[in-house]
Amino acid sequence: GQQLNQSPQSMFIQEGEDVSMNCTSSSIFNTWLWYKQDPGEGPVLLIALYKAGELTSNGRLTAQFGITRKDSFLNISASIPSDVGIYFCAGREAGTALIFGKGTTLSVSS
Amino acid sequence: DAGVIQSPRHEVTEMGQEVTLRCKPISGHNSLFWYRQTMMRGLELLIYFNNNVPIDDSGMPEDRFSAKMPNASFSTLKIQPSEPRDSAVYFCASTDNSNTGELFFGEGSRLTVL
């Protein structure tokens, strides 16, 4: 079945540093999404990508849909304490349900 | 606008008891998904519905799990009998099926089976 590999599993950074995380899939996707989950809450959509090569920004966040359609990355610039949480990539092939990576837990120290 | 509403937020029960989790999707959304989240396995899709019809239940762990969607505004996930390994956070999510794949999640139901 489909598999999503997300890395790194966790990151510990200083406030102000940039962060990068990525996901790779075993199959070709037509949609990549990035979500953030705060403690005790459900995941919330950050960025959605629909075309190979697409690069999209949302404030300090930037994500790209890989050219091969089997990978995506998320960058966070100038991290702040409220960036703490779990970041999930998610993807889907046409006509299938969304599957999720196992998440990247981000810790930011001030 | 109200988001996806799940209840209960927390449930603690004893092994062997029946558990029913409830979900109200966002009004106008016609696809509903149940996910289970654990530390070991992350977010796993259990089942999803389109227009109240179950489409894919291959993620349902075993016969102890069942899900229904009697109408467009309500779904239940039932575990009978419950076991300690069922302890997890169960999320319901919905989408308007515009083929964009953007899911909107509820706040989850944290289940602990003793």
Interface residues (C-beta under 8 A of the other chain):
Chain A: T31 L33 G40 E41 G42 P43 V44 L45 A48 Y50 F88 A90 R92 A97 L98 I99 F100 G101 K102 G103
Chain B: V4 F33 Y35 R41 G42 L43 L45 Y48 I55 D56 F91 A93 T100 G101 E102 L103 F104 F105 G106 E107 G108
